[in-house]
Amino acid sequence: MLPPFNPWLLSRIAADVVAASHADAEALAARQSQRLADLLASAASSSPLYRRLLKGSDPAHLQLDELPVMGKAVLMSQFDDWVTDPALHLDALRRFTADRSRIAEPFLGRYVVWESSGSSGEPGIFVQDAAAMAVYDALEAVRRPVLRPLQRLLDPWCMGERIAFVGATDGHFASTVTLERIKRLNPAMSRCLHGISFLLPPEQLMAKVQALDPTVIATYPSAAVLLAEERLAGRLEIAPREVWTGGETLSVSMRKLVQQAFGCQVVDSYGASEFISMAIDCPYGHLHLNSDWVILESVDDQGRVLPAGEAGTSTLLTNLANHVQPLIRYNLGDSIRLYSHACACGSHLPVIEVQGRSDDTLRLGRPGEKAVSVLPLAFSTVLEEGAGLFDFQIVQQGPSELLLSTGMRGEAAIGIVQRAGVVLAAFLAQQGLPDVTIHCLSDHPARQGRSGKIQRVVALKP
């Protein structure tokens, strides 16, 4: 059975995305306002949770800041009342995402489902119908910069490309589900779309990338830097024509390193499991928010909305595309700045600056031995998927020594973190690091960085 896909709806939404891309700020605001009213009306009528929350209110006249802030843990605990389709049940969705053979399979014949990594301490399940997927598809197709216009004119469907996604490929994660969905909808794309797990030992990872010799690499900034370092060291002989990054913060220095190593342009995007295409680079290197379909509010630690240009401690997301699982003033966790000034590229879509994940890549190995680089998202994937540990911090204490801690308390927490240590040790051994010492602690709150954000993977400082 094919995943949800409505070509006529996609065509209509894509046409509107094209028009909105050239619209002024007033026209963008009008689209956003109407879509917010539609979302609130849908939630009030079809979600038992929001029917209670909005009782006695007129959705058409509600202001966004009148609505409560919602967190993932609260919403997931009331999942069956949160969603607008009574046929959706969390237990069934959990069983579905536990089966890796069903990645990108339509749930109940009509939904695309993916899970979040649990980076905020609570894993999530997110359900999209054909209408939401049409919005995500249209935003990607229309607003992703075309780096090689002549190539796209001759090959609009990328059939001549070798596109490598380097990331977490063994779970119902948004990127992997999206990749497999495309291949299910168009089997011919299987020849040009390839997933490579970043959990492979370094030699195997580099060998697979080398064998594919991709023309396009899609990955996380930390993984892009690792590949770039291997290229500069002469251990990886590939020449991609484009690099697409997302999922972590891409700094100016990281972008320069990747561009220098591969001699090609880098396009960065900002997305999350809750809305996979929130913002994307323009030719000037600025992230533009897709404000016609998503609302982001930068807030301080008291939940107060901050003015343009100020970085908050968290961000509230309202997804205007997904009426099945209403995400309204949802606490996303990232720190952003929203700017009101116009961009030199001419777009009236707001410019944002994102401080998302800021975890370190660890270089491990005993003195005198070759150091092995381990990506921060690899640690997260192994501990969450292999040990069910979501509240953790890893701090490197020596060349081959780690502290794995959790803020969880009690006897159960001790057992969980110790099991996580065993799982982590086995993973590191597969990476060629059999002698890493891992200290495990429970009831040990994570260290915060200067920004106040918790860094989950902290490298040894010189």
C-alpha positions in Angstrom: 0.0 0.0 0.0 1.4 3.4 -1.0 1.9 6.2 1.6 -0.5 9.1 1.6 0.0 11.3 -1.4 -2.5 13.6 -3.1 -1.0 15.1 -6.4 -3.9 17.5 -7.0 -3.7 18.9 -3.4 0.0 19.1 -3.7 -0.3 21.1 -7.0 -2.7 23.5 -5.4 -0.6 24.1 -2.3 2.6 24.3 -4.3 1.0 27.1 -6.4 0.1 29.0 -3.2 3.6 28.5 -1.8 5.1 30.0 -5.1 2.7 32.9 -4.8 3.5 33.4 -1.1 7.2 33.3 -1.8 6.8 36.6 -3.7 4.1 38.1 -1.4 4.6 41.1 0.9 4.4 40.9 4.7 0.7 41.8 4.8 -0.3 39.0 2.4 1.8 36.5 4.4 0.2 37.6 7.7 -3.3 37.2 6.2 -2.5 33.6 5.1 -1.1 32.9 8.6 -4.2 34.4 10.4 -6.7 32.5 8.3 -4.9 29.2 8.7 -4.6 29.7 12.5 -8.4 30.3 12.7 -9.0 27.1 10.6 -6.7 25.1 12.9 -8.3 26.4 16.1 -11.8 25.6 14.7 -10.7 22.1 13.7 -9.1 21.5 17.1 -12.1 22.8 19.0 -14.6 20.6 17.1 -12.6 17.4 16.8 -10.0 17.1 19.6 -11.5 16.2 23.0 -8.5 17.8 24.7 -8.9 21.1 22.8 -12.7 21.0 23.0 -12.2 21.2 26.8 -9.5 23.8 26.6 -11.4 26.1 24.2 -14.8 25.6 25.7 -16.7 28.9 25.7 -14.2 30.6 23.3 -14.8 31.7 19.7 -11.8 30.2 17.8 -12.3 32.8 15.1 -11.5 35.6 17.5 -8.8 34.0 19.8 -5.4 35.5 20.0 -2.5 33.1 20.0 -1.1 34.4 23.3 -4.5 33.7 25.0 -3.9 29.9 24.5 -1.9 27.7 27.0 1.6 26.5 26.3 1.7 22.8 25.8 4.6 20.4 26.4 5.4 17.1 24.8 5.1 15.1 28.0 1.6 16.5 28.8 0.3 16.0 25.2 1.7 12.5 24.9 0.1 11.5 28.2 -3.3 12.5 26.7 -2.5 11.4 23.2 -5.9 9.7 22.4 -7.8 12.8 23.5 -5.3 15.1 21.7 -5.7 13.8 18.2 -8.8 14.6 16.1 -9.3 11.1 14.7 -10.7 8.7 17.3 -9.2 5.7 15.4 -5.7 6.8 16.4 -4.4 5.2 19.6 -1.0 5.6 21.1 -0.6 2.0 22.0 -1.1 0.9 18.4 1.2 3.6 17.1 3.9 2.5 19.6 3.6 -1.1 18.3 3.8 0.2 14.7 6.9 2.3 15.2 8.6 -0.6 17.1 8.5 -2.6 13.8 11.4 -1.4 11.6 10.0 -3.3 8.6 7.1 -0.9 8.5 9.0 2.4 8.0 6.9 4.6 5.7 4.1 2.1 5.6 0.7 4.0 5.8 -0.8 3.7 9.2 -4.5 2.8 9.0 -4.0 3.2 5.2 -4.1 7.0 5.4 -1.4 8.4 7.8 2.4 9.0 7.7 3.9 8.3 11.1 7.3 9.1 12.6 8.8 9.3 16.0 11.0 11.9 17.6 14.4 11.1 19.0 13.4 12.1 22.5 16.1 14.8 22.7 14.0 16.8 25.1 13.7 13.8 27.5 10.4 12.5 26.1 10.0 10.6 22.8 7.1 11.6 20.6 4.9 10.1 17.9 3.7 12.4 15.1 1.0 11.6 12.7 0.4 13.4 9.3 -2.4 13.0 6.8 -2.1 13.7 3.0 -2.9 17.4 3.5 0.0 18.0 5.9 2.4 16.0 3.8 1.4 18.1 0.7 2.4 21.2 2.6 5.8 19.7 3.7 6.4 18.5 0.1 5.5 21.8 -1.4 7.7 23.8 0.9 10.7 21.5 0.2 10.1 21.5 -3.6 9.5 25.3 -4.0 11.7 26.9 -1.4 14.8 24.8 -1.3 17.4 26.9 -3.3 18.3 25.5 -6.7 22.1 25.4 -6.6 22.6 24.0 -10.1 19.7 25.5 -12.2 20.8 23.9 -15.5 21.1 20.5 -14.0 17.6 20.8 -12.4 16.2 22.0 -15.8 17.6 18.9 -17.5 16.9 16.5 -14.6 14.0 18.0 -12.5 13.4 14.7 -10.6 17.1 14.2 -9.7 17.1 10.8 -11.4 20.7 11.3 -12.4 21.9 12.1 -8.9 23.3 9.9 -6.2 21.9 11.3 -3.0 23.2 10.0 0.3 21.4 10.6 3.5 23.9 10.0 6.4 22.1 9.7 9.6 19.8 7.5 11.8 18.4 5.0 9.2 17.1 2.2 11.4 14.0 3.9 13.0 10.8 5.7 12.1 12.5 9.0 12.2 11.2 11.9 10.1 14.2 11.9 7.6 14.2 8.1 7.2 10.4 7.9 6.8 10.6 10.7 4.2 13.3 9.0 2.3 11.5 5.7 2.2 8.2 7.3 1.4 9.7 8.8 -1.8 11.0 5.5 -2.8 7.7 3.8 -2.2 5.8 6.4 -4.2 8.4 6.3 -7.0 10.4 3.0 -7.0 12.7 4.4 -9.7 14.0 6.8 -7.1 15.6 3.8 -5.3 18.5 4.1 -7.7 19.4 7.6 -6.6 18.3 7.8 -2.9 20.5 6.0 -0.4 20.5 5.8 3.4 23.8 5.3 5.2 23.7 4.7 9.0 26.0 7.0 11.0 26.1 4.2 13.6 28.5 2.2 11.4 32.1 1.9 12.6 34.1 4.8 11.0 35.9 2.6 8.4 32.7 1.1 7.2 30.9 4.4 7.1 33.6 6.0 5.0 33.8 2.9 2.8 30.1 3.1 2.0 30.2 6.8 1.3 33.3 6.3 -0.9 31.6 3.4 -2.8 28.5 5.5 -3.5 30.5 8.6 -4.4 27.4 10.8 -3.9 26.7 13.9 -5.9 24.5 15.2 -3.0 25.0 14.6 0.7 22.2 15.2 3.2 23.2 14.9 6.8 23.7 16.7 10.1 26.3 19.5 10.5 28.5 17.4 12.8 28.5 14.5 10.3 29.2 16.9 7.4 32.2 18.2 9.3 33.4 14.6 10.0 33.2 13.8 6.3 34.9 17.1 5.4 37.8 16.3 7.8 38.2 12.9 6.2 38.2 14.5 2.7 40.9 17.1 3.7 43.0 14.3 5.3 42.9 12.4 1.9 41.1 9.4 3.4 37.8 10.1 1.5 37.9 10.9 -2.2 34.5 12.1 -3.1 33.4 15.3 -4.8 29.7 16.1 -4.0 28.2 19.0 -5.9 25.8 19.9 -3.1 25.7 19.4 0.7 22.4 19.7 2.6 22.5 20.0 6.4 19.9 20.2 9.1 19.0 18.9 12.6 21.8 20.7 14.4 23.3 24.2 14.5 25.5 24.9 11.5 28.0 27.6 12.5 29.8 29.9 10.1 33.1 28.0 10.7 31.4 24.6 10.1 29.9 25.8 6.8 33.3 27.2 5.6 35.1 24.0 6.5 32.6 21.8 4.5 32.6 24.2 1.6 36.4 24.2 1.6 36.7 20.4 1.7 34.2 19.6 -1.0 34.3 22.8 -3.1 30.6 23.1 -3.3 27.7 25.0 -1.7 26.0 24.1 1.5 22.3 24.6 2.1 21.1 24.5 5.7 17.6 24.0 6.9 15.7 24.1 10.2 13.1 21.5 11.0 11.9 19.1 13.7 9.7 16.1 14.0 6.9 18.5 14.8 7.3 20.4 11.4 10.0 19.1 9.2 10.5 22.2 7.0 10.3 25.3 9.2 13.0 27.3 7.6 15.6 27.1 4.8 18.6 29.0 3.6 18.4 31.8 1.0 21.3 32.6 -1.3 22.6 35.0 1.4 22.9 32.3 4.0 19.9 33.4 6.1 17.3 31.1 7.3 13.8 32.2 6.2 10.8 31.0 8.3 7.9 29.5 6.3 5.6 31.8 8.2 2.7 31.1 5.9 2.5 27.6 7.4 4.2 27.7 10.8 4.3 30.2 13.7 7.3 30.4 16.0 7.3 32.5 19.2 10.6 33.2 21.0 9.9 33.2 24.7 11.8 33.8 27.9 11.9 31.5 30.9 8.6 32.9 32.1 6.9 32.1 28.8 6.7 35.7 27.8 7.0 36.4 24.1 10.1 38.4 23.3 10.4 41.3 20.7 12.2 40.9 17.4 16.0 40.4 17.7 16.0 38.9 21.2 17.0 35.2 21.8 14.6 33.4 24.1 15.2 30.4 26.3 12.6 28.4 24.3 10.4 28.5 21.3 6.7 27.8 20.9 5.6 26.2 17.7 2.2 26.3 16.0 1.8 23.9 13.1 -0.8 25.3 10.7 -0.7 22.3 8.4 -1.5 19.4 10.7 -5.1 19.2 11.8 -4.9 15.6 12.8 -2.6 16.2 15.8 -2.9 19.9 16.7 0.4 21.4 17.7 -0.6 24.8 19.2 1.9 26.9 21.2 4.0 23.7 21.6 7.2 24.0 23.6 9.9 23.1 21.1 12.8 23.9 23.3 15.2 25.6 20.9 16.4 29.1 21.3 15.8 31.4 18.3 15.9 35.0 17.3 13.2 36.4 15.0 14.2 39.4 13.0 11.9 42.1 11.5 14.3 43.6 9.0 14.1 42.7 5.3 16.6 40.3 3.8 18.8 41.4 0.8 17.4 38.4 -1.1 14.1 40.2 -1.4 11.9 37.7 0.5 9.4 38.9 3.0 9.5 35.6 4.9 11.0 36.4 8.3 14.7 35.8 8.9 15.4 33.6 12.0 18.6 32.6 13.8 18.5 29.3 15.5 20.5 27.9 18.4 19.4 24.3 18.4 21.6 21.3 19.3 25.1 22.3 20.3 26.5 18.9 21.3 30.1 18.0 20.7 31.6 15.3 18.5 33.9 13.2 20.8 37.3 12.0 19.8 38.1 8.9 21.8 41.1 6.6 22.1 43.9 5.9 24.5 47.2 7.9 24.2 49.3 6.7 21.3 46.3 5.1 19.6 44.4 6.5 16.6 41.5 8.6 17.9 38.0 7.7 16.7 35.3 10.4 16.2 31.9 9.6 17.5 29.0 11.9 16.5 26.7 13.3 19.2 23.5 12.1 17.5 25.0 8.6 17.4 25.2 8.6 21.2 21.6 9.8 21.4 20.3 7.1 19.0 22.1 4.3 20.8 21.0 5.2 24.3 17.4 6.0 23.4 16.8 3.1 21.0 19.1 0.5 22.8 18.5 1.3 26.4 15.4 3.5 26.6 17.3 6.3 28.3 16.2 9.7 27.2 17.3 11.9 30.2 21.1 11.7 30.0 24.3 13.6 29.6 27.7 12.3 28.5 30.8 14.2 29.6 34.2 13.2 28.4 36.6 13.1 31.3 39.7 11.8 29.6 41.0 10.5 26.2 39.2 7.2 26.8 36.9 8.0 29.8 33.2 9.0 29.9 30.7 10.0 32.6 27.2 8.9 31.7 24.7 10.4 34.0 20.9 10.9 34.4 18.8 13.1 36.6 16.5 10.2 37.2 16.3 9.0 40.8 15.6 5.7 42.7 16.5 2.0 42.3 14.9 1.8 38.8 17.1 4.7 37.6 20.3 2.9 38.8 19.3 -0.1 36.8 18.5 1.9 33.7 21.7 3.9 33.6 23.8 0.8 34.3 22.1 -1.0 31.4 22.7 2.1 29.3 26.4 1.9 30.1 26.5 -1.7 28.9 24.7 -0.8 25.7 27.1 2.2 25.2 30.2 0.1 25.8 29.0 -2.4 23.2 28.4 0.3 20.6 31.9 1.9 21.3 33.5 -1.5 20.9 31.9 -1.8 17.5 33.5 1.5 16.6 36.9 0.2 17.5 36.9 1.5 21.0 36.8 -1.5 23.3 38.7 0.0 26.2 36.6 3.2 27.0 35.9 3.5 30.7 32.3 4.5 31.4 31.2 5.8 34.8 27.4 5.7 35.4 25.6 7.9 37.8 21.9 8.5 38.5 20.4 11.4 40.4 23.0 13.6 38.8 21.4 16.7 37.1 23.0 17.7 33.8 25.5 20.5 33.6 24.1 23.6 31.7 26.1 25.7 29.3 26.5 29.4 29.5 23.3 29.9 27.4 21.3 27.9 30.0 20.7 25.1 27.5 21.7 21.6 28.5 24.4 20.1 26.3 23.9 16.4 26.2 27.3 15.4 24.8 30.3 17.4 26.1 33.8 16.9 24.8 37.0 17.1 26.9 38.3 20.6 26.8 42.0 21.3 26.2 
